[in-house]
């Protein structure tokens, strides 16, 4: 037994003490494996330890570095139904860590042996998706606990680090260092006062939640920016922050809605300051808002006149009726997605299917709201499309684990992948949802961002109305003022449309919207303007069209420039960015870089993204933050910066990639 790990020594002692009961329950061999050792226990409690041996059986759990743990069916009985229930509840909600701790703490002393936790976890994985636990879990467990028992606070912290998607990232250190936070009150020392609302009592679902678009790479970028380093922020689709100019017509109308009448629409020289169609539209919107003005609450579903504008836009776009009563104005698409997920996720075993790669608001909200995420993989080799077979496989896999798939998110055009779905692609996903009673959440915020010749946006609503088999499809579609050609992210405007949704559910969504009182009025105004611009022949029309065309042509030009530039770099491959605002390249890096990343407890693309940031000032998002195929390494970058910045960025991408690969190729 010389050289065996702490976990294995304790597991060995545990099983030797229970050998007789094992012999009575099964004649099977029980094999346990940690990072270094292999334990084999037969029915007569004959025990052998073999240093470094590897064995894989039919019930295999993969742990860090490809190590495995194999258990027979008899061992599974060691996990009680109560423990299974607590574990599943924790994976879904982040709640129940105390109950889980107590279920393992048989002697009630408030301490857990490492071996007991290890034994519980391996059995728990057998009853759940092995991907629910990060590969480094067993290594962390042995290293952090040492010879000491684990108390409740350590157990909670370890659970978060073991189950948090994309790996554990501690926000606090970067937050404490950030100069953007501003001055804060002096902190009390721990010995002076113990906060009752603290890391242990905080909602653990919030602690486990991740949002990579503003994650650790971006926090580091903010630190460098505060120190004076020039940063090119390509991490997020925030057009105005990188130089896109606001559309004049929108801002003029919005200003006149906000200004007191005597300073704006009724000013004696208003007609000299503003185009006639701007004044006319501002008066129309002010009448919809009413005499209380933009500073008052509105109806919780949004102002009826604005919802009528949206219904007319949808009807014209799709060629089918739309109804203002089925439309909700929202504080950006993210708020609408959260509202719908709030209504969909009812139990710990309720699941939402999301594309992999995906925009991480979905995984973040599903984690926080206590649901389960089921990823369906988009195929990079065929332009990020998905097959019906892949959808069915993921659905059946979820069912086999006792999960109920309630919704499926479709992002078209794609974020982070930039694909534009063909009509048959939208039909495929819509029919799958209709056939299986799954609510389709259609994220359509980039519907104006289609650049590739011959490509066309097809809304899920249009497909639902025109495709046999979709008559009973339950659908929620989302649109936003943050993207498209308008790019007014800070206004937090947008809408969702309900189609085929139970009227009772709709009434409860209204109740949920009411709890937030109303969406912001500026965002409501901007949404109305987005769907109903100036009329042809009006004084503002030609300038409006010129500004929109300038924005669109610039995006299309830079999309091609960025993708072509990335594909010209040896070791980088990128699918065309036919739509949206992003490129999602795949990179090849030396094996040593992967080893170094693992040693630093980082994903390889986080190591790469941080290196890119430090060396060039370019801030991208590691692809692991969106989810990707196992073994893939990459990042997401926007093509929003102006042409001169983007040209420099492409050159810096190339120089950095060569430098990075040379550095890690020469490391011994």
C-alpha positions, -999 to +999 in steps of 0.1 A: +000+000+000+030+023-001+024+054-021-014+050-023-035+081-021-054+093+010-087+086-007-078+050-016-065+042+019-098+053+034-118+036+008-099+004+014-105+005+051-142+012+045-146-018+022-126-042+044-149-033+073-179-041+051-166-072+032-192-096+046-221-076+035-206-072+001-202-110-002-239-115+007-252-090-019-231-098-050-204-120-064-192-092-086-158-076-083-159-040-071-132-018-086-124+017-073-100+041-090-087+075-081-060+095-098-031+072-088-044+039-076-067+010-084-086-010-058-102-043-066-126-059-040-141-093-047-170-110-030-147-125-003-131-092+004-098-102-012-082-068-019-055-058-042-039-024-049-020-019-081-001+013-086-010+031-118-031+003-134-059+014-156-091-006-161-124+004-177-156-015-174-192-011-186-201+013-158-172+038-161-168+073-147-142+094-163-122+117-140-093+141-145-066+130-169-086+102-183-086+082-150-116+060-144-138+047-116-157+015-122-185+002-099-207-028-101-245-026-096-241-038-060-220-008-051-247+015-063-269+004-035-246+023-011-263+055-022-297+060-005-328+073-023-326+104-001-290+111-011-299+106-048-328+131-044-306+157-026-279+153-053-303+158-082-319+187-065-285+203-059-275+199-095-307+216-106-310+244-081-278+248-062-299+243-031-298+215-005-260+214+001-267+213+039-292+184+035-267+166+012-239+171+038-261+157+066-271+127+045-234+118+041-225+127+077-238+095+093-223+101+128-236+137+129-203+152+140-204+179+114-173+165+096-170+144+065-141+121+057-126+126+022-132+089+015-169+092+023-173+122+000-153+105-028-174+073-024-206+092-025-196+112-055-186+083-077-219+066-069-238+098-076-222+102-110-234+067-119-269+079-113-265+111-132-248+125-163-210+122-157-206+156-173-224+171-143-191+169-124-160+186-137-130+163-144-108+180-118-132+172-090-114+142-075-081+159-077-095+189-059-111+168-033-079+150-023-056+180-026-077+206-006-088+183+022-055+166+029-057+145+060-083+168+076-121+161+076-143+184+055-167+208+073-199+222+059-184+254+045-156+235+028-181+210+014-203+238+000-173+255-016-161+222-031-196+214-045-196+248-063-162+243-077-170+207-088-203+214-106-200+250-119-202+251-156-170+258-175-150+256-143-149+277-112-141+314-116-139+335-084-153+369-093-144+386-060-106+391-065-111+409-098-141+428-084-121+440-054-092+452-076-115+469-102-111+507-103-145+510-120-163+499-088-155+531-070-149+538-033-166+515-008-171+516+029-143+501+050-147+464+054-149+448+088-123+422+097-136+386+100-126+385+137-147+416+143-179+405+127-192+374+108-218+384+082-250+364+083-255+368+046-222+353+034-207+328+009-223+299+027-258+314+030-258+330-004-280+314-031-257+287-043-274+287-077-261+323-081-226+312-070-226+284-096-239+306-124-214+317-150-216+344-177-185+342-199-192+373-220-183+394-190-161+368-173-125+367-160-109+377-193-131+408-195-124+416-158-087+415-165-092+437-196-109+463-174-080+462-150-055+468-178-077+496-192-077+513-158-039+511-158-039+529-191-034+500-216-054+505-248-080+477-251-099+466-282-131+452-267-144+425-291-159+404-264-195+417-266-220+429-293-221+465-280-220+485-313-220+520-300-191+513-276-168+507-305-177+535-327-210+528-345-230+560-346-266+562-335-293+566-362-303+603-362-341+598-366-343+575-336-325+598-313-344+629-325-378+613-319-367+599-285-354+633-274-387+649-283-406+623-264-386+630-233-385+668-235-413+689-220-437+699-248-428+736-245-391+727-250-397+703-278-427+696-300-445+728-290-415+750-291-420+781-314-391+771-336-394+733-333-400+731-371-367+748-377-348+724-354-364+691-364-376+675-396-414+675-400-417+637-399-397+636-367-421+660-351-451+641-364-438+608-351-429+623-317-464+637-313-478+603-322-457+585-296-464+611-269-501+606-275-497+569-270-477+575-238-502+599-225-500+631-205-480+616-176-450+613-200-420+591-201-413+593-164-444+572-154-451+535-152-469+520-181-490+489-185-470+459-174-472+443-209-461+476-225-480+504-241-508+491-264-500+515-292-464+503-293-475+467-293-497+475-323-467+488-342-449+455-335-478+434-345-480+453-379-443+448-384-445+410-377-475+406-400-457+425-428-425+404-423-442+370-422-473+375-443-495+362-414-515+380-387-500+390-354-518+404-324-508+431-299-523+410-270-497+383-277-468+407-276-449+418-245-425+447-245-394+437-225-361+452-211-340+436-238-342+400-250-324+387-219-352+399-197-378+382-219-358+349-219-356+350-181-393+356-178-402+327-200-377+303-184-391+314-150-425+301-162-411+269-179-388+255-152-412+241-125-393+212-111-357+200-104-359+176-134-372+202-159-347+207-187-341+231-215-323+221-247-297+247-258-274+248-288-237+241-283-222+265-288-248+288-272-251+324-260-244+319-223-274+338-210-293+305-214-270+283-193-266+311-167-304+315-163-311+278-164-286+273-136-299+302-115-335+292-120-330+256-110-334+238-143-312+214-162-293+223-194-293+197-223-269+207-250-275+198-286-243+201-308-242+222-339-220+207-365-191+230-374-182+210-405-216+218-421-219+254-412-232+250-377-264+232-387-280+205-365-295+172-376-328+157-364-308+127-352-288+149-329-319+164-314-335+130-309-304+116-293-302+144-268-338+142-260-337+105-254-306+109-233-324+134-211-354+111-207-331+082-197-319+103-168-354+111-157-355+147-171-384+164-187-375+186-216-398+217-214-381+241-239-356+243-267-336+275-276-328+282-312-306+312-320-310+324-356-288+340-369-264+323-346-245+336-316-216+329-313-215+310-346-228+335-371-247+310-392-281+319-409-305+289-409-321+279-442-358+274-442-355+237-439-333+241-408-359+261-390-386+236-402-365+207-388-362+223-353-398+235-353-412+201-362-390+184-336-405+207-309-440+203-322-437+165-323-424+163-288-445+189-270-415+212-264-418+250-263-396+266-289-377+297-277-367+314-309-339+340-304-342+363-334-323+394-323-300+394-353-327+391-379-315+423-397-279+411-396-278+388-427-248+395-449-242+365-472-256+368-507-285+343-512-291+340-474-324+350-459-339+352-424-369+329-418-387+336-385-400+306-365-435+322-365-436+322-404-425+285-404-450+276-377-478+291-398-467+275-431-454+240-422-477+210-418-472+194-385-465+227-367-501+236-361-498+230-324-463+244-320-458+264-288-435+292-296-420+323-280-400+346-303-376+374-291-363+405-307-342+434-293-331+470-299-295+460-290-286+444-322-296+446-359-286+480-373-300+500-344-275+488-318-291+507-289-279+483-262-282+507-233-319+514-240-328+478-229-357+475-254-372+446-272-403+424-274-414+388-272-443+373-291-464+343-278-477+319-304-498+288-295-493+294-258-520+283-232-541+314-223-537+305-186-499+305-190-501+338-207-520+353-178-494+341-154-466+356-175-486+388-172-486+384-135-448+379-136-443+410-157-465+429-133-441+421-105-415+442-124-441+469-129-433+477-165-405+477-191-385+509-193-403+535-214-372+546-234-368+510-244-404+508-254-401+539-276-369+526-292-387+493-300-415+511-317-390+531-337-371+499-346-401+482-362-416+514-377-390+538-392-397+570-412-421+567-442-407+569-477-410+604-490-406+619-455-380+646-448-359+621-427-362+591-450-332+595-473-308+602-444-322+573-424-317+549-453-282+561-459-273+557-422-287+522-421-271+512-454-237+525-441-240+504-410-251+473-428-224+476-455-197+482-429-208+451-409-209+429-440-174+442-451-158+436-418-174+402-413-157+390-445-125+408-437-122+392-402-131+357-413-107+359-443-079+373-421-084+346-395-084+318-421-051+331-435-034+324-402-018+290-400-035+271-371-068+290-372-099+280-390-132+300-391-166+293-406-181+322-426-199+348-405-231+349-427-250+368-400-250+383-365-219+401-352-194+374-344-167+350-357-161+318-338-127+305-349-111+271-340-075+272-331-047+246-330-023+251-301+007+230-289+000+201-264+022+218-239-001+248-238-029+225-229-008+210-201+000+244-188-036+254-188-046+223-169-019+230-143-033+265-139-068+251-136-078+270-167-093+259-200-068+261-229-087+288-246-088+309-214-050+306-213-049+317-250-074+346-245-055+360-215-022+358-235-039+376-264-051+403-241-018+408-223+002+408-255-021+428-279-049+444-258-075+425-278-103+412-255-121+381-268-142+355-250-129+319-247-150+295-267-154+273-236-177+299-222-202+291-249-197+254-249-180+235-277-172+200-289-148+181-266-112+188-276-120+220-295-101+252-286-112+286-298-127+320-291-155+344-300-147+379-314-170+406-328-163+424-361-178+456-347-147+478-343-140+503-371-121+491-402-087+506-391-089+489-357-100+456-373-072+457-398-047+461-369-065+434-349-062+409-377-024+415-379-022+412-341-041+379-341-016+365-366+015+378-346+001+366-313-008+331-326+027+326-340+043+339-308+020+317-286+026+285-305+064+292-306+064+298-269+047+266-259+063+245-286+098+252-271+088+246-235+103+213-222 
